[in-house]
């Protein structure tokens, strides 16, 4: 019997298959480029925040007179190193913070040369003023330039912080140098006030949010208080056997309830509802600017 629909049996031609494969390949390549770009941006942001936090940690340790010593930071291409003493070479105590493989520290230009930034006791000032750049390897257009001035201020170049009492209060990101380690901590407690209603208490089992080596802790979540979601992220930028720098991210546009944070019953901080006023708890250590 003659096929009255002969074109249905022809299948795909070789040229159609090749065109389809070429389109799929192009789409896959574009998706991979987009993924890598997104990952690089994420790594750059995280590395920049971590580097600033370690520099400020060195300054806070110096000001606190920890170990009766000055503290400094050594900058290397793929890592930053916190060290005790007036020189990196031969320091009796160092802590290494590796950067992601996609990130490097480049163009280091410090007063007196070298790669070390050392803070002075009592004042927290430094003689190693200058600049350096945190960038994406092979994509230096994606970069985060950093400036260190003689007062010890560390900030993104071209974004000099406004003088005290004139800056807009921004409590979205605050870090706390605790002076003790949370590695063995068990429970984190968030207590939200919602008068005249009872407090809303969120208890978090911390073991779930440490990485395998307990070098990082990172929790984020949403807590409904009086029908309004409170959105928080609480994570470490430094975690050693003896110290912790704990960062609390609390965007005032998404949070409007007073809350306190405690770890194993030790109060770290109390945030007022307006987000502007923060009281450091007995175990909160030293509060740092974002």
Residue pairs with C-beta under 8 A, 6 or more apart in sequence:
3 9
12 20
39 102
40 102
40 136
40 139
40 142
41 142
43 100
43 102
43 103
43 136
44 103
44 134
44 135
44 136
44 142
44 143
44 144
45 144
46 100
47 99
47 100
47 103
47 134
47 144
48 134
48 144
48 146
48 156
49 237
49 247
50 80
50 97
50 237
50 238
51 80
51 105
51 134
51 146
52 146
52 154
52 155
53 175
53 237
53 238
53 245
53 247
53 288
54 73
54 80
54 82
54 97
54 237
54 238
55 73
55 117
55 148
55 154
56 154
56 175
56 177
56 288
56 289
57 71
57 82
57 177
57 238
57 243
57 245
58 71
58 72
58 73
58 82
58 117
58 119
59 71
59 119
59 124
59 152
59 154
60 177
60 286
60 288
61 67
61 71
61 177
62 69
62 70
62 71
62 119
62 120
62 121
62 124
63 119
63 121
63 122
63 124
64 179
64 286
65 121
66 179
67 84
67 93
69 84
69 85
69 121
70 84
70 85
70 86
70 118
70 119
70 120
70 121
71 82
71 83
71 84
71 85
71 118
71 119
72 82
72 83
72 85
72 86
72 88
72 116
72 117
72 118
72 119
73 80
73 81
73 82
73 83
73 116
73 117
74 80
74 81
74 83
74 88
74 94
74 115
74 116
75 105
75 108
75 115
75 116
75 117
75 132
76 105
76 115
77 104
77 105
77 106
78 98
78 99
78 101
78 103
78 104
78 105
79 96
79 97
79 98
79 99
80 96
80 97
80 99
80 105
81 88
81 94
81 95
81 96
81 97
82 94
82 95
82 97
83 91
83 93
83 94
83 95
84 91
84 92
84 93
84 94
85 91
85 92
85 93
86 118
87 116
87 118
88 94
88 115
88 116
95 238
95 240
97 238
99 105
101 137
102 136
102 137
103 134
103 135
103 136
103 137
104 134
104 135
104 137
105 132
105 133
105 134
106 132
106 133
106 134
106 135
106 140
107 131
107 132
107 133
108 115
108 130
108 131
108 132
109 130
109 131
109 132
110 116
110 117
110 128
110 129
110 130
110 131
110 132
110 148
111 127
111 128
111 129
111 130
112 127
112 128
114 128
116 128
117 126
117 128
117 148
118 126
118 127
118 128
119 125
119 126
119 152
120 126
120 127
120 152
123 152
124 151
124 152
125 150
125 151
125 152
126 148
126 150
126 152
127 150
128 148
129 148
129 149
129 150
130 147
130 148
131 145
131 146
131 147
131 148
131 157
132 145
132 146
133 140
133 143
133 144
133 145
133 146
134 143
134 144
134 145
134 146
135 142
135 143
135 144
136 142
136 143
144 156
145 156
145 157
145 158
146 154
146 155
146 156
146 157
147 154
147 155
147 156
147 157
147 160
148 154
153 160
153 161
155 161
161 167
161 289
162 168
169 276
170 290
171 250
171 252
171 271
171 275
171 276
171 278
172 249
172 250
172 251
172 252
172 275
172 290
173 247
173 248
173 249
173 290
174 247
174 248
174 250
174 269
174 278
174 287
174 288
174 289
174 290
175 237
175 245
175 246
175 247
175 248
175 287
175 288
175 290
176 245
176 246
176 247
176 248
176 268
176 269
176 280
176 284
176 285
176 286
176 287
176 288
177 243
177 244
177 245
177 285
177 286
177 288
178 243
178 244
178 245
178 246
178 268
178 283
178 284
178 285
179 243
179 285
179 286
180 242
180 243
180 244
180 283
180 285
181 239
181 240
181 241
181 242
181 243
181 244
182 206
182 217
182 236
182 239
182 244
182 246
182 263
183 210
183 214
183 239
183 241
185 206
185 263
185 264
186 205
186 206
186 207
186 264
187 203
187 204
187 205
187 206
187 263
187 264
188 203
188 204
188 206
188 219
188 234
188 261
188 262
188 263
189 201
189 202
189 203
189 204
189 261
189 262
189 263
189 265
190 201
190 202
190 203
190 204
190 223
190 232
190 259
190 260
190 261
191 199
191 200
191 201
191 202
191 259
191 260
191 262
192 199
192 200
192 201
192 202
192 223
192 225
192 230
192 257
192 258
192 259
193 199
193 257
193 258
193 259
193 273
194 200
194 225
194 226
194 257
197 226
200 223
200 224
200 225
200 226
200 257
202 221
202 223
204 219
204 221
206 217
206 219
206 263
209 217
209 218
209 219
210 216
210 217
211 217
211 218
214 239
215 239
216 235
216 236
216 239
217 234
217 235
217 236
217 239
217 246
218 233
218 235
218 236
219 233
219 234
219 235
220 231
220 232
220 233
220 234
220 235
220 249
221 231
221 232
222 229
222 230
222 231
222 232
223 229
223 230
223 232
224 230
225 257
226 257
228 256
228 257
229 254
230 254
230 255
230 256
230 257
230 259
231 251
231 254
231 255
232 248
232 249
232 250
232 255
233 247
233 248
233 249
234 246
234 247
234 248
234 249
234 261
235 246
235 247
235 249
236 244
236 245
236 246
236 247
237 245
237 246
237 247
238 244
238 245
239 245
245 288
246 268
248 261
248 269
248 271
250 271
250 275
252 274
252 275
252 276
255 275
256 273
256 275
257 273
258 270
258 271
258 272
258 273
259 270
259 271
260 267
260 269
260 270
260 271
260 281
261 267
261 268
261 269
261 270
261 281
262 268
262 281
263 283
266 281
266 282
266 283
267 281
267 282
267 283
267 284
268 280
268 281
268 283
268 284
269 278
269 279
269 280
269 281
269 284
269 287
270 278
270 279
270 281
271 277
271 278
272 278
272 279
278 287
280 286
280 287
